[in-house]
Amino acid sequence: MFPQFLQRIISYGIKEKMEQALVNRIKRINLFFMILFVLLLLSILWSSVTMKPILIGLNSIMLLACAAIFFLIPAAQKPNSNSILALMLTALILLSGYLLNLGISGGLIIAFYLLFPLAAVSINSKYGALVPFSLGLVTLVFNFFPLFEKGIQLDIYNALVFFSSYTLVIFLALFIERSNRELLNSLQDSRSKAESEIVQKDEFMSRLSHKLRTSLSNIALINNLVHDISLTSEQKDLMETLKASTNNLIEDVNNIVEIASPGIIDYKKSIISFDLTRVLEEAVSILKSSSSFHEEVTIHRSDHISHYLIGDPSLLRSLVVNIIKGLSIYKHTRNPIELHINNLRESPSQVRLELKFRVETDLGSELVTYVESLKRSSSYQVSNLANAHSLLQESESELTSASVGELASVSFFQDFAKDTTRSVLDPAEMMEVDKGIKRGIVLISAKILLVEDNKINQKIVLLSLHKQVSQIDVASNGKEALEMFGLKQYDLILMDIMMPVMDGIVATKKIREIESTGESHIPIIAITANALAGDRENCLAAGVDDYIAKPFQAEVLIKMMKNLLA
């Protein structure tokens, strides 16, 4: 408990979105206050034992002033004002110890004098040095022109040694602070430069991959179209050679993608396709591996999720672990902590899940009060439930709590996209889940909308599908596709991703928003040259039903279309 209490004091007022440099400074200021609190309390205790009422009164006043500055002018809101007032208060304490005979060792006071400039500069940079510098001048004057008979009074030699050392410490503190600032700026510049180079490299690789894949896709599709024509044996040999060369080039492009993926994946925010069951099992495994956690956890699922989900499994795993650890503090029986997963809302492409944690406790009202305090408070708190609260704020959700009798619960919801290309059930179970859901549209009679900005690509896709599909409309960008979607009922949409005016991701999201008001659902296949790490998951998260990367075979696309329409 004491380390957590200590951490709360040091982190008092810190918010999640603060810059790291400011967070570090606030922690140093709060640590300075904490040390000052402890020293004043020890001084009051020692004064009580030695029966020094004047010292008790003086230190009590200083302690109240210190508390007033800490709470009324928190470092997280006004770090400059807070730190200057703290330094002035400390300087006053040191000066009183130097001038008055308070029964404190002179050597101890001088030692604190020499440490003061280092602490002052650490919490207020170069401006913090003004306070110890002023303290040194005032002390020097009073040393040679004392107004009081008692206290520390150095002779000329000792005063020269002391004040010279004191001045050197001030300059040393300024030198250290300047060196640290230059080092920090250098590290920040290096990091920014490295990140910029990574982004530029990945953007170049992405553009290069996109252009190569688009051209290779056209070559592959034309190759298939030419193969349907009657050719001589010599012409067939030439086409086979062209096909083999194209396949080799496709493999080289894929190798480029593999090289580019590690850099790009960092900018995709861990949005991947994942199995919910496995993530829950991993969370329970993490809990069981902790030597300080000895509770049982049971999971009850009524969500009936039959596909993989698109989202951030690391976030979900962290939420489950933190909430269960947080609830274990309130638990008072041997019964396990229960996790109930319910399906709040579902469409063919999206699902909203509720995760409700239940625990038997006689501290239910305290739990509810604490969760509500997390919502109201803007200050940073250190606890597992506070960690979960901070994580949920980033995902536009929140913790809710309730208590009935000896049963308390904490819950939250999360939205996920379905990865309909990956099932978590076996074929027999899938048939049972999908029973009664059948469109029965034949591809030849289906109304298809092709969204593609490149005229050459439009022509080649149309040529590749003209024998299989009789009705294909073409939109040149996402905005045009939305307008056509509003005027005509389509059975399937082929959506390019990188387009001017409005890209395919935005267009897909807007189509799904329109569909959310009714019960209709139009299958969307993303046909894109974006095939780097995370691109597939980003497309699926936007609401597409399937994804095919260029270059592709026409037969693969036709089979995909038939499956979605069947």
N, C-alpha and C positions, 0 to 999 in steps of 0.2 A: 504493500500500500504506500509506503513512504516514497519509493522511486516514482510512482505514478503522481503523488502529490507534488513532488519536486519538479517533475516534468510539466505539470499543469502551471506551476508558478513561472517557470522559465518560458513557457509558451503562451503566457497570458496575453490575450488580445490578438494573437496571430490568426490570420485568415488564410483560407486555402489558396486563394488566387494571388497572394502577395509574391513579389519577386524574391528570389533566394537571398540576394544580398541584403535586402531590407529585413527578411526573417532572421538572418544571422545577427544583424545589428540589434534587433529587438530582443533577441535571446541574451546577448551580452549585457544590454541595459538591465533587463530583468534579473539576470544573475548578479549584477552589481548591487541592485536593491536587496536581493536576498542575503548577500554577504553583509550588507550594511545592517539589515534587520537583525541578523544573528549576533553581530558584534555589539549592537546596542542592547540587545536582550542579555547577553553575557555581562555587559558592563553594569546593567541594572541589577542583575543577580549578585554580582561581586560587591556592588555598593551596598546592597541590602545586608550582606554578610558582614561587611566591615563597618556598617552603621555610618554611612556618609549620605545624609539626607539631601544635601545640595546636589551631589552628583546624581542621585536617584531622580530628583526633579528635573535636572538639566537633560539627562538621557531620555526621560519619559517624554519631554517636550520634543526632542529630536526624533524620537520614535514615532510620535503622532504626526509630525511634519513629514517624515519619510513615507508613512502609510497614506497620507493625504495626497502627496505627489504621485505615488504609485497608482492609486485607484482613480483619482479625479483627473489626472492628466496622463493617461496610459501611454506607454512608449509606442504602442501599435498605432495610435492616432497622431501624436505629436512627439516624435522621437527626439527632435532637437530641443524643444522646450523641456521635455521630461528629463533628458540627460543633463542639460545645463543646470536645472534646479537641483538635481541629485548631486552634481559635483559641487555646487555652491554650498549645499547642506553639509557635505563631507568636509569641505574646506573649513567651514565654521567649526565643525567638531574637532578637527585637527588643530585649528588655531586656539581653541579654548583649552585643549590639552597641553599646548605649548606654553600658553600664558598663565594658566591657573595651576596651582598645586592641587591636583585631584587625586594624588596618591598613585598615579600611574608612572611606570618606569619611563624615564626620559629616553632610554635606548629604544624602547618599544615605539614611542611616539615618533622618533626620528626615522625608524624603520618604515612606519606607515607613510611618513612624508615622502620617502624615496620611492615607495611603491605607487603613490598617488598619481604621478604623471603618466605612468604606463597604463593605469586603469582609465584615466581621463581621456587619453588619446584613443584608446581602444573602443570607447563608446561614443565619442563625438569627434573623431578625426582631428584635424589640425586646430579646429576651433575649440576643442576640449582642452588644448594646452594653455589657453588663455587663463583658465581658472587656476591651475597649479602655479602658473607664472605669477599671477596676481597674489596668490597666497604666499609665494616665496618673498615677494617684495614687502608685503605687509609684515611678515614674520621677521624679515631682516631689520625693518625699522624698529619694531617692538623689542628686538633683541638688544639693540644698542641704546634705545631710549625707552626703558621699561616703565610702564604705568603701574605695575603691580610688583610687590616685593617678592612674591612667591611664583614659582614656575621655572621653566628652563631658561637659563641665560648662559650663552657660550662666550668664551673669551675670544680674542681676535683670531688666534690660530685655529681653534676648533670651529669657529664660525666660518672662517675662510674655507676650511676643508669641507664642512657640511654644505654650505651654499654653493660651492663649486661643484660638488658631487650632485647636488639637487639640480643645478642648471644642466649638467651633462646628461642626467637622466631624462630631463625634458627634451633635449635635442636628440637623444637616443630613441625616445618614444616617437618623436616626429619622423626620424629616419626610418624606423621600422614600419610605421604607418604608411609612409610614402612608398617604400619598397613593396609592401603588401598590396597597395592600391595599383601600382604599376604592374605587378605580377598578375593580379586579378584581371586588369584590363587586357593584358597580353593573352591570358588564357581565354577570355571572352572573345577577343578578336580571332584567335586561332580556331576556337570552336565555331564561330560564325562563318569563318572562311571555309572550314572543313564541311560544315553542313551545306553551305552554298555550293561547293564543288560537287557534293554528293547529289544534291537536287538537280544541278545542271547536267551531271552525267546521266542520271536516271531519266531526266526529261529528254535528253538526246537519244538515249537507248529506246525510250518509249516511242518517240517520233520515228526513229529509224525502223523499229520493229513494225510499227503501224504501216509505214509506206511499203516495206518489203512484203508484208503479209497481204496487203491489198493487191499488189501486183501479182504475187504468186497465186492468190486465190483466183484472179482473172485467168491466169495461164492454165491453172488446173481445170477450171470450168470449161474453158474453150477446148482444152484437150479432150475432155469428155464429150463435148458436142461434136467435135471432129470425128471421134471414134464411132459415132452413130452413123456416119456417112460411109458409103461403100468406098474402100480404098484398095489400091494395089498393094501387093506384098511389100514393095519397096517403101511406099508411103507409110504403111503400118510400122515398118522398122524405124523410120524416121520419127514417127509419133511416139513409139515406145522409148526411143532414145531421149526425146524431149520430156516425156513423162518421168523417166528415171533421173534426168538432170534436175527437173523441178523438185522431185522428192529429196534429192541430195541438198538442194538449196533450202528447202523447208527445214531439213534437219539442222543445217547451219544456223538458220534463224532461231530455231528452238534453243540451240546452244547459247546464242546471244541472250535470249530470254533468261536462261538459267543463271548467266553471269549477272544480269541486271537485277534479278529478283531480290537478292539479299538487301540491297540498298533501298529499294522501293517499298519493301514490306513494312519498314519502320513508319512510313507515312500513311499506312492504311488503317491505323488505330485498331489493329488486332481483330478486324471484322472478318470472320471466317465461318465456314460451314462446320457444325459440330453436332455430336450426338448428346442430347440432354442427359440420358442415362449415364453415360460415361463421365460427364462433368460432375454429376452428383456423387458418383462413386469416388471420384478423385477428391472431392471436398471432404467426404467422410474419411477417406484414407489419410488426408492431411491432419484431420482432427485426432484420429487414433494414433498417429505417429508422434503427437505432442506428449511429452512426459508429464505435463501439468494438466492434461485433460483426461478425465476418466469416466465421462458420461456416455450413455448409450443414446444412439440416434436412430429413429425409425422414419422411413419415408413412405408416404401414402400418396399415390398418384391417381388422379381422375381426369387427367388432361387428354389421354388417348392420342398423343402425338405419334404419327406414323412416319414422319420424315425427319431428316436432319433439320436443324435450325440455323439461320444466318444471324450472327451477332458476335458479341465479345464473350467467349467462355471464361476468360480470365477474370473479368468483372463479376460474372455470375458466381464463379467459384469463390472469389474473395468475399462476396456478400454473404454466401451461405456459411462460410467458416467464421466470419466476424460475428454474425448474428447469433449463431449457436454458442460460440464462446461467451458472448455477452450475456445470453440468457442463462448460461450455466451458473453464473454468480447468484441468480435469484432462485434457483431450483432448491427445493428442500425435501424432495422424496427420491426414492430410488427408481421411480418410473422414468422411462426414456424421454428425451426431448423429441417432439414429433414435428415433422415437416410435411405439410399437406400442399400439393400442387394442383391447382384448379385452372380450368380453361375459362377465362372471363369473356373472351371475344375471339372469333375466328372467321377468316375469309379464306378463299382458295389459296391466297398467297401470303397472308399475314396471320399472326396469332398473338394474343395478349395473355400471358400467364400470371397467375397470382401465386406467390410463395408465402404460405402462412406457417409460422413457427409457434408451437404451443408448448407450454411448460407448466407443471404443477408447482405453485408457489404461494406462500402466505405474504409475499411482498408485491402483489400485483399492482396495488395503487402506487407504490414507489416506482415500479417499472414504467407505468403509464406516465407518471409525472416527469420522469427522467427523459423519456422519448419526446414528450411535448416540449421540454426545456431545450432539447437539441434543435427543434424547429424554430424556437424563438430567439435563441442565442446566436450572435454573429461571431463570437469568439471561438477560437480553436480549443477543442477538448480532447483529452486522451483517454479513449476507451474503445473496446471493440464495437459497441453500438454507435459510438461517435464516428468511427471509421466507416461503418456501413452507411450512416447518414451522409457523410461527405461524398462517398462513391455514388450514392443515389442522386444527389443533387446534379451531378454531371450527366445523368441519363434521364433527366426530367421526370423522376419519380420521387417517392418519399416513404419513410417508415410510418406506419400507422400501428397503434397499439390499443388493446382492450383488455379488461379484466372482469371476470365473472366468477365470484366465489374464490376457489383456490386454483382456478385455471386462467392463465394469462396468455396473451398471444401478441406477436409482432408480425407484421406482414408488409409486403411491397409487391408491385407489379412490374413486369418488363415486357416490352414489345419485341417480337422477333419476326423475321421473314422466314418463309418455308423454303427449304431447298428441295423442291419436288423431284430433283434428279437423283436424290439419294434417300433410300427408304431404310427405316430401322426395323421394319417388320418383314417376316418371310412372305413369299408370294401368296400362300393360302390366307394369311391374315390380311394382306393388302386387298385381296379379292373381297373379303368380308367387309373391310372398311369402305371400299369403293363401291359396294353393292348398291345398285339403284342410281349411281351417278354415271350417266352415259349420254354423250351428245349425239353420237351416231351420224356425224356429218362426213360425207364422202369428200375426199380432197378435191376431186375434179369439179365438184359443184360448190366448194367453199368460197366465200368472199374474203380475199386476202388483201391486206394493206402493207405495201412495201415502203418503208421509211429509209431513204438513202439519198445523200446529197450529191454523190458522184455519178454523173451521167453514164460513164462507161460501166460502172458497177451496176447501175440500174439495168442497162441493156443486157449485160451478161446474166444477171440473175433471172431476168424475164425470159431470156432464151433458154436457160437451164430448166425453168419450171413450166414452160408453155405447153408441154405435152401432158403434164400432170394437173395443171390448174388452168381453169378457163377464165376466172375473174380475178384480176390483180389490178388494184389502184396503186398509184405511186405518189408519195409525199416527199418533198425535198428537204424538210427539216422537222423538228419536233413540234414547232408551232403550227405548221401546216397540217401535220398529222392529227393534232388535237382538234383542229377545225373540221377535218374530214371525219374524225371519230364522232363528233357531235352531230353530224348531218346524216351519217349512214351506219348501219349495223354491220360490223365485220365479224367474221368467225375466227380470224387469227391475224396477228400483226407480226411482221418481220422488222425488227427495229435495229438500225445502226446506232452506234453510241456517239462517236465523235462527229458532230454536225454543227454548222453555224446557226445563229439565231437562238435555237434551243436544242440542247443535246438530248440523246436518247434516255439518259438517266432521269433527267428532269421530266421529260415527256411521259415516261413510264410511271413515275410517282404521281403525276397529275391525273393520269388515266385511272390509277388505282384509287385516288382520292374521290374521283367522280363515281367509280363503281361502289365505293364503300357506303353510298347512300341507298343502294339497291341490292339486288341479289345476283346481278349479272356478273360474269367474269369472262373476259376475252383473253385467250392464251397469247402471250408475247414471247417471241424468241429473239434474243439478242444476237445479232450477226455482226461481229466486230473484229477489227484487227488488234484490239487491245487484248493481249494475252499474257500480261505480266502478273506477278504475284499479287493476289487480292482483287484483280479485275473481275474474275468470275463471281466472287463472293459479293462484290459491290453491285454488280448487275442483279444478282439474285435478291440482294437486300432491298433493291429499289422496287422489286415486284415482278421481274420477268419470270416466266415459267421454265425456260430452258435457255441454254447458252451454247453458242457454237463459235469457235474462233477461226478466223481466216488464217491460212487457206483451208478449205474444206471440200469434201466431195459432195456433189449434188445429191447422191443417193442417201448420204447421211442426213442432210437437211430434209429431204422428202420423207424419210422414215420418222424423223422427229416431229414433223408436221402431222403426219398420219396418227402418231401416238397421242398427240394432244387433242386431236379432233375426234378420235375414236371413242 
